[in-house]
Amino acid sequence: MANDKMLAQMTDKPGFIAALDQSGGSTPGALRQYGIPDDAYSGDAEMFKLMHEMRTRIITAPPFTGDKIIGAILFEMTMDGQVQGKPVPSFLWEDRGVVPFLKVDKGLIEEADGVRLMKPIPGLDTLLERAVKLGIFGTKMRSLINQNSSAGIAAIVKQQFEFGAQIGKHGLVPILEPEVSIKTPDKAGAEKILLAELHKGLNALPETSRVMIKLTLPEVPDFYLPLIEHPRVVRVVALSGGYPLDDACERLASNDGMIASFSRALINDLKKPMGDSEFNTTLSKAIDQIYQASVVKN
C-alpha cells in the first residue's frame, strides 16, 4: 500500500519536510517576498492563482525530489489543484517521491491566557474524506504560544490532541503544531511546560495511534528528545519560526533526531523574475543546507 510506504519514509528516511501551506492571511506576504506586489492582482481568485503558479514552479523544479525532501505540506487549494495534468498530491508522490500532507486549520482566535487557540474547523470530516481520496498521508494544524502560561499551554495541547484524534479516525497521521513564538519572553519556560503537556497527551493515546509533532527550535539543544523517542511519535519536525535560514539551520543541527519543516526559510530567496537556472540553483542551495542540518548533527 502507498500509505505503508509513506509511513516508512516519514519514519526512517533522512530528509526534511517542505511547508508550502501559506493560506489566505499569509499569502500576500509570501507573494511580496516572491516579487509580486499587492497591486499585481485583484481579489482572492487572482491571488491564489499566482500562489499556485509559484508553488507549481517550486515542486516541478529539478531539485524538489524525495532524495532530500521527504514530505510537503499543502494548502487546501493546492491539494485540489493540478500539476502537469495530475492532482498535486499524486504528482508529489508518484513523480517526486514526496509524501503529501494537508494544512487543515482555519487560523487562530484572539489571544487568551497567553496563547492563541485554533478557530473551529467546520466541515473537517468532509475535508478529510476528500484528502484521503486524493492520496494525502497526513495533516497539519497550528496553534500559537506567546507566554509562559500553564493554563494556556495545557489548553493548546488539549485542543491539538482532540483534533488529532478526529483526524486519526480517517487513517491520516496528524502533525500537531503548538508553536512557541520566538518572541515569547520566557521561551525556555514555556517549552518546559509544553514538553510536559505533550508527554501527558502522548501517554494517553491508544497504542495503535501515531502522530507527528512540529515544534519551534528549542532554547536547550536536544530538549525534545523524549518526544522523539516516544513510541507513538512518527517524527518530530522543526519550524523555522522567523529565524533566518542560517540561524534556523544552526539551531536544528544541534537537535538530534529533529528534522526541518521550514516554510519561509526554504523559499525566501526565490524570486519570480529569476530565470529557471538561477531559480533552480537558489532552491537547490536552500534544500541542501536544510537537508544537511536535518541529517548531520553537531
C-alpha positions as CSV (number, residue, x, y, z in Angstrom):
1,M,0.0,0.0,0.0
2,A,1.1,3.5,-0.7
3,N,0.4,4.5,2.9
4,D,2.7,1.9,4.2
5,K,5.5,3.2,2.0
6,M,4.7,6.7,3.0
7,L,4.8,5.8,6.7
8,A,8.1,4.0,6.3
9,Q,9.5,7.1,4.5
10,M,8.3,9.5,7.2
11,T,9.6,7.3,10.0
12,D,13.1,6.4,8.7
13,K,14.2,8.3,5.6
14,P,16.7,11.1,6.0
15,G,15.5,14.4,4.8
16,F,13.0,17.2,5.7
17,I,9.5,18.4,5.1
18,A,8.8,21.4,2.9
19,A,6.0,23.6,4.3
20,L,4.2,25.1,1.2
21,D,1.0,25.8,3.1
22,Q,0.7,29.6,3.2
23,S,-3.1,30.3,3.4
24,G,-5.2,33.4,3.0
25,G,-3.7,35.6,5.7
26,S,-0.1,34.8,4.9
27,T,-0.4,34.6,1.0
28,P,0.1,38.4,0.2
29,G,3.3,38.5,2.2
30,A,4.6,35.3,0.5
31,L,3.8,36.8,-2.9
32,R,5.5,40.1,-2.0
33,Q,8.6,38.2,-0.9
34,Y,8.5,36.3,-4.2
35,G,8.4,39.6,-6.1
36,I,4.7,40.0,-6.8
37,P,3.3,43.3,-5.3
38,D,-0.2,43.6,-4.0
39,D,-1.4,45.7,-6.9
40,A,-0.4,42.9,-9.4
41,Y,-3.7,41.1,-8.7
42,S,-7.3,41.8,-7.7
43,G,-9.3,39.6,-5.4
44,D,-8.6,36.2,-3.8
45,A,-9.1,34.2,-7.0
46,E,-6.2,36.0,-8.8
47,M,-4.1,35.9,-5.6
48,F,-4.4,32.2,-5.2
49,K,-3.8,31.6,-8.9
50,L,-0.5,33.4,-8.6
51,M,0.3,31.4,-5.5
52,H,-0.4,28.2,-7.2
53,E,1.9,29.2,-10.1
54,M,4.6,29.9,-7.5
55,R,4.2,26.5,-5.8
56,T,4.0,24.7,-9.1
57,R,7.3,26.2,-10.1
58,I,8.8,25.1,-6.8
59,I,7.6,21.5,-6.8
60,T,8.4,20.9,-10.5
61,A,11.9,22.3,-10.2
62,P,14.6,19.6,-10.6
63,P,15.9,19.9,-7.0
64,F,12.5,19.3,-5.5
65,T,12.5,15.5,-5.1
66,G,12.3,12.8,-2.4
67,D,16.0,12.4,-2.4
68,K,16.1,15.2,0.3
69,I,12.5,16.4,0.7
70,I,10.6,13.5,2.2
71,G,7.3,15.4,2.6
72,A,5.4,18.5,1.7
73,I,2.6,20.3,3.5
74,L,-0.1,21.8,1.2
75,F,-2.8,24.4,1.4
76,E,-6.3,23.1,0.6
77,M,-6.5,24.9,-2.7
78,T,-3.1,23.5,-3.7
79,M,-4.3,20.0,-2.8
80,D,-7.3,20.5,-5.1
81,G,-5.1,21.8,-7.9
82,Q,-3.2,20.1,-10.7
83,V,0.4,19.9,-11.9
84,Q,1.3,18.6,-15.3
85,G,-2.2,17.1,-15.6
86,K,-2.2,15.3,-12.3
87,P,-3.7,16.2,-8.9
88,V,-0.9,17.8,-6.8
89,P,-0.8,15.0,-4.2
90,S,-0.4,12.3,-6.9
91,F,2.3,14.3,-8.6
92,L,4.2,14.8,-5.4
93,W,4.2,11.1,-4.5
94,E,4.3,9.4,-7.9
95,D,6.6,11.8,-9.8
96,R,8.7,13.3,-7.0
97,G,8.7,10.7,-4.2
98,V,7.4,13.3,-1.7
99,V,4.8,12.4,0.9
100,P,1.8,14.9,0.7
101,F,0.3,16.5,3.9
102,L,-2.6,19.0,4.1
103,K,-2.9,22.0,6.4
104,V,-6.4,21.8,7.9
105,D,-6.6,24.6,10.5
106,K,-8.6,27.8,9.7
107,G,-6.4,30.2,11.6
108,L,-6.3,31.4,15.2
109,I,-8.7,33.1,17.7
110,E,-7.7,36.1,19.7
111,E,-5.1,35.6,22.5
112,A,-6.3,34.4,25.9
113,D,-4.1,33.0,28.7
114,G,-1.1,33.9,26.7
115,V,-1.9,31.6,23.8
116,R,-4.0,31.6,20.6
117,L,-6.1,28.5,20.1
118,M,-7.3,27.4,16.7
119,K,-10.6,28.5,15.3
120,P,-13.3,25.8,14.9
121,I,-12.8,23.8,11.7
122,P,-16.3,23.4,10.2
123,G,-16.6,20.5,7.7
124,L,-13.4,18.9,8.9
125,D,-14.6,15.3,8.3
126,T,-15.7,16.1,4.8
127,L,-12.3,17.7,4.1
128,L,-10.5,14.7,5.5
129,E,-12.6,12.3,3.3
130,R,-11.6,14.3,0.2
131,A,-8.0,14.4,1.3
132,V,-7.9,10.6,1.7
133,K,-9.3,10.1,-1.8
134,L,-6.6,12.5,-3.2
135,G,-3.8,10.5,-1.6
136,I,-3.0,12.7,1.3
137,F,-1.0,10.9,4.1
138,G,-1.4,13.3,7.0
139,T,-2.4,16.8,8.1
140,K,-1.0,19.8,9.9
141,M,-2.6,22.3,12.3
142,R,-1.0,25.2,14.1
143,S,-1.6,26.9,17.4
144,L,0.5,29.7,18.9
145,I,2.0,30.2,22.4
146,N,3.1,33.7,23.2
147,Q,3.6,33.5,27.0
148,N,4.8,31.0,29.6
149,S,1.3,30.2,30.7
150,S,0.4,26.8,32.3
151,A,-3.3,27.1,31.7
152,G,-2.9,28.4,28.1
153,I,-0.4,25.8,27.1
154,A,-2.5,23.0,28.6
155,A,-5.5,24.3,26.6
156,I,-3.4,24.4,23.4
157,V,-2.2,20.8,23.7
158,K,-5.7,19.5,24.7
159,Q,-7.2,21.1,21.5
160,Q,-4.3,19.7,19.3
161,F,-4.9,16.1,20.6
162,E,-8.7,16.4,20.3
163,F,-8.4,17.4,16.6
164,G,-5.6,14.8,16.2
165,A,-8.0,12.0,17.3
166,Q,-10.6,13.1,14.8
167,I,-8.1,13.2,12.0
168,G,-6.7,9.8,13.0
169,K,-10.1,8.2,12.6
170,H,-9.7,8.8,8.9
171,G,-6.5,6.9,8.7
172,L,-4.4,10.1,8.4
173,V,-1.4,11.0,10.5
174,P,-1.8,14.4,12.2
175,I,1.1,16.8,12.6
176,L,0.4,18.6,15.9
177,E,1.9,22.1,15.8
178,P,1.8,24.0,19.1
179,E,4.3,26.8,18.0
180,V,6.1,28.7,20.7
181,S,6.7,32.2,19.4
182,I,10.4,33.1,19.3
183,K,9.4,36.4,20.9
184,T,8.0,34.6,24.0
185,P,9.6,36.4,27.0
186,D,10.3,33.2,28.8
187,K,10.6,30.8,25.8
188,A,12.6,28.2,27.7
189,G,10.0,28.1,30.5
190,A,7.1,27.8,28.0
191,E,8.9,24.9,26.3
192,K,9.3,23.1,29.7
193,I,5.5,23.3,30.2
194,L,4.8,22.3,26.6
195,L,7.1,19.2,26.9
196,A,5.2,18.0,30.0
197,E,1.8,18.5,28.4
198,L,2.7,16.8,25.2
199,H,4.1,13.9,27.2
200,K,0.8,13.6,29.0
201,G,-1.2,13.7,25.7
202,L,1.0,11.1,24.1
203,N,0.8,8.7,27.0
204,A,-3.0,8.9,26.9
205,L,-3.1,7.8,23.2
206,P,-4.2,4.3,22.2
207,E,-1.2,2.1,21.5
208,T,-2.1,2.0,17.8
209,S,-2.2,5.8,17.4
210,R,0.6,7.6,15.6
211,V,1.2,11.4,15.4
212,M,3.9,13.8,14.3
213,I,4.8,16.9,16.2
214,K,6.0,20.2,14.8
215,L,7.8,22.5,17.2
216,T,9.8,25.7,17.4
217,L,13.5,25.1,17.7
218,P,14.1,24.9,21.5
219,E,16.4,27.1,23.6
220,V,18.1,24.0,25.0
221,P,19.6,21.6,22.4
222,D,18.1,18.1,22.4
223,F,15.3,19.3,24.7
224,Y,12.6,17.4,22.8
225,L,14.5,14.0,22.6
226,P,11.9,12.4,25.0
227,L,9.2,13.1,22.3
228,I,11.4,11.9,19.5
229,E,11.9,8.6,21.4
230,H,8.2,8.2,22.3
231,P,6.7,5.0,20.6
232,R,3.6,6.9,19.4
233,V,5.6,9.6,17.6
234,V,6.5,9.1,13.9
235,R,8.7,12.1,13.7
236,V,9.4,15.4,15.5
237,V,9.9,18.3,13.0
238,A,11.0,21.9,13.5
239,L,9.5,25.1,12.2
240,S,11.8,28.0,11.4
241,G,9.6,30.4,13.3
242,G,11.0,33.5,11.8
243,Y,14.7,32.6,12.3
244,P,16.8,33.4,9.2
245,L,17.8,30.3,7.3
246,D,21.4,30.2,8.6
247,D,20.3,30.6,12.2
248,A,17.5,28.1,11.9
249,C,19.9,25.5,10.4
250,E,22.5,26.1,13.1
251,R,19.9,25.5,15.8
252,L,18.5,22.5,14.0
253,A,21.9,20.9,13.7
254,S,22.2,20.9,17.5
255,N,19.0,18.8,17.9
256,D,19.5,15.1,17.4
257,G,16.6,13.3,15.7
258,M,14.8,16.5,14.8
259,I,14.3,17.4,11.1
260,A,13.2,20.6,9.4
261,S,9.7,21.6,8.3
262,F,10.6,25.0,7.0
263,S,8.5,27.5,5.0
264,R,9.9,31.0,4.9
265,A,13.5,29.8,5.4
266,L,13.1,27.5,2.4
267,I,11.6,29.9,-0.2
268,N,12.7,33.4,1.0
269,D,15.4,33.8,-1.7
270,L,13.2,32.7,-4.6
271,K,12.0,35.5,-6.9
272,K,9.6,35.4,-9.8
273,P,11.9,37.4,-12.2
274,M,14.6,34.7,-11.9
275,G,15.4,32.6,-14.9
276,D,15.0,28.9,-14.5
277,S,18.7,28.3,-14.0
278,E,19.0,30.9,-11.2
279,F,15.7,29.8,-9.6
280,N,16.7,26.1,-9.5
281,T,20.2,26.9,-8.2
282,T,18.8,29.1,-5.4
283,L,16.3,26.4,-4.5
284,S,18.9,23.7,-4.6
285,K,21.2,25.6,-2.3
286,A,18.4,26.1,0.3
287,I,17.4,22.4,0.1
288,D,21.0,21.3,0.5
289,Q,21.5,23.5,3.6
290,I,18.3,22.4,5.3
291,Y,18.9,18.8,4.4
292,Q,22.4,18.9,6.0
293,A,21.0,20.4,9.2
294,S,18.3,17.8,9.3
295,V,20.6,14.8,9.0
296,V,24.1,15.9,10.1
297,K,24.1,16.8,13.7
298,N,26.7,18.6,15.8
